[in-house]
Amino acid sequence: MQIVERNKKYKLGLEGEEEGCLSAEGTKLFEWKWQGPSKLDGKSWVHHGPGETVEYVVVTDTWRYVKDRIGGN
Protein backbone atom coordinates (compact mmCIF):
# COMPACT_ATOMS: atom_id res chain seq x y z
CA MET A 1 0.00 0.00 0.00
CA GLN A 2 2.93 2.35 0.60
CA ILE A 3 3.97 2.02 -3.05
CA VAL A 4 0.43 2.68 -4.30
CA GLU A 5 -0.02 5.69 -2.02
CA ARG A 6 3.35 7.10 -3.15
CA ASN A 7 2.41 6.68 -6.83
CA LYS A 8 -0.82 8.63 -6.31
CA LYS A 9 1.34 11.76 -5.93
CA TYR A 10 2.72 11.53 -9.48
CA LYS A 11 1.25 13.10 -12.59
CA LEU A 12 1.95 11.64 -16.00
CA GLY A 13 2.33 13.95 -18.96
CA LEU A 14 0.58 13.05 -22.19
CA GLU A 15 2.47 13.32 -25.45
CA GLY A 16 1.26 16.34 -27.39
CA GLU A 17 -0.87 17.55 -24.47
CA GLU A 18 0.36 20.78 -22.88
CA GLU A 19 -2.60 21.59 -20.67
CA GLY A 20 -3.44 18.22 -19.17
CA CYS A 21 -2.05 15.08 -17.61
CA LEU A 22 -3.06 11.83 -15.94
CA SER A 23 -3.42 11.89 -12.18
CA ALA A 24 -4.59 9.52 -9.44
CA GLU A 25 -4.82 12.24 -6.81
CA GLY A 26 -8.07 12.02 -4.87
CA THR A 27 -9.15 8.74 -6.43
CA LYS A 28 -10.28 5.80 -4.33
CA LEU A 29 -8.22 2.65 -3.98
CA PHE A 30 -9.91 -0.73 -4.16
CA GLU A 31 -8.25 -3.70 -2.50
CA TRP A 32 -9.22 -7.34 -2.40
CA LYS A 33 -7.54 -10.43 -1.02
CA TRP A 34 -8.04 -14.11 -1.50
CA GLN A 35 -6.36 -17.43 -0.76
CA GLY A 36 -5.24 -19.42 -3.77
CA PRO A 37 -2.82 -22.13 -4.82
CA SER A 38 0.85 -21.46 -4.15
CA LYS A 39 1.93 -23.46 -7.21
CA LEU A 40 1.44 -22.87 -10.92
CA ASP A 41 1.73 -25.89 -13.20
CA GLY A 42 3.33 -27.76 -10.30
CA LYS A 43 6.10 -25.18 -9.86
CA SER A 44 6.59 -23.55 -6.45
CA TRP A 45 8.46 -20.42 -5.34
CA VAL A 46 10.39 -19.99 -2.10
CA HIS A 47 8.74 -16.64 -1.29
CA HIS A 48 5.31 -18.35 -1.23
CA GLY A 49 6.35 -20.46 1.74
CA PRO A 50 5.88 -24.17 2.33
CA GLY A 51 2.06 -24.32 2.24
CA GLU A 52 -0.27 -25.27 -0.58
CA THR A 53 -2.00 -21.86 -0.54
CA VAL A 54 -0.88 -18.24 -0.44
CA GLU A 55 -2.73 -14.96 0.16
CA TYR A 56 -3.05 -12.84 -2.97
CA VAL A 57 -3.64 -9.08 -2.74
CA VAL A 58 -4.80 -6.86 -5.60
CA VAL A 59 -4.99 -3.08 -5.36
CA THR A 60 -6.52 -1.04 -8.18
CA ASP A 61 -6.64 2.69 -8.71
CA THR A 62 -8.05 4.79 -11.53
CA TRP A 63 -5.98 7.46 -13.20
CA ARG A 64 -7.95 10.25 -14.83
CA TYR A 65 -7.28 13.11 -17.19
CA VAL A 66 -7.00 16.46 -15.47
CA LYS A 67 -6.58 19.86 -17.01
CA ASP A 68 -3.41 20.77 -15.16
CA ARG A 69 0.22 21.19 -16.06
CA ILE A 70 2.70 18.84 -14.45
CA GLY A 71 4.11 20.66 -11.46
CA GLY A 72 0.94 22.74 -11.19
CA ASN A 73 2.49 25.70 -13.07
C-alpha positions as CSV (number, residue, x, y, z in Angstrom):
1,M,0.0,0.0,0.0
2,Q,2.9,2.4,0.6
3,I,4.0,2.0,-3.0
4,V,0.4,2.7,-4.3
5,E,0.0,5.7,-2.0
6,R,3.3,7.1,-3.2
7,N,2.4,6.7,-6.8
8,K,-0.8,8.6,-6.3
9,K,1.3,11.8,-5.9
10,Y,2.7,11.5,-9.5
11,K,1.2,13.1,-12.6
12,L,1.9,11.6,-16.0
13,G,2.3,13.9,-19.0
14,L,0.6,13.0,-22.2
15,E,2.5,13.3,-25.5
16,G,1.3,16.3,-27.4
17,E,-0.9,17.5,-24.5
18,E,0.4,20.8,-22.9
19,E,-2.6,21.6,-20.7
20,G,-3.4,18.2,-19.2
21,C,-2.1,15.1,-17.6
22,L,-3.1,11.8,-15.9
23,S,-3.4,11.9,-12.2
24,A,-4.6,9.5,-9.4
25,E,-4.8,12.2,-6.8
26,G,-8.1,12.0,-4.9
27,T,-9.1,8.7,-6.4
28,K,-10.3,5.8,-4.3
29,L,-8.2,2.6,-4.0
30,F,-9.9,-0.7,-4.2
31,E,-8.2,-3.7,-2.5
32,W,-9.2,-7.3,-2.4
33,K,-7.5,-10.4,-1.0
34,W,-8.0,-14.1,-1.5
35,Q,-6.4,-17.4,-0.8
36,G,-5.2,-19.4,-3.8
37,P,-2.8,-22.1,-4.8
38,S,0.8,-21.5,-4.2
39,K,1.9,-23.5,-7.2
40,L,1.4,-22.9,-10.9
41,D,1.7,-25.9,-13.2
42,G,3.3,-27.8,-10.3
43,K,6.1,-25.2,-9.9
44,S,6.6,-23.5,-6.4
45,W,8.5,-20.4,-5.3
46,V,10.4,-20.0,-2.1
47,H,8.7,-16.6,-1.3
48,H,5.3,-18.3,-1.2
49,G,6.3,-20.5,1.7
50,P,5.9,-24.2,2.3
51,G,2.1,-24.3,2.2
52,E,-0.3,-25.3,-0.6
53,T,-2.0,-21.9,-0.5
54,V,-0.9,-18.2,-0.4
55,E,-2.7,-15.0,0.2
56,Y,-3.0,-12.8,-3.0
57,V,-3.6,-9.1,-2.7
58,V,-4.8,-6.9,-5.6
59,V,-5.0,-3.1,-5.4
60,T,-6.5,-1.0,-8.2
61,D,-6.6,2.7,-8.7
62,T,-8.0,4.8,-11.5
63,W,-6.0,7.5,-13.2
64,R,-8.0,10.3,-14.8
65,Y,-7.3,13.1,-17.2
66,V,-7.0,16.5,-15.5
67,K,-6.6,19.9,-17.0
68,D,-3.4,20.8,-15.2
69,R,0.2,21.2,-16.1
70,I,2.7,18.8,-14.4
71,G,4.1,20.7,-11.5
72,G,0.9,22.7,-11.2
73,N,2.5,25.7,-13.1
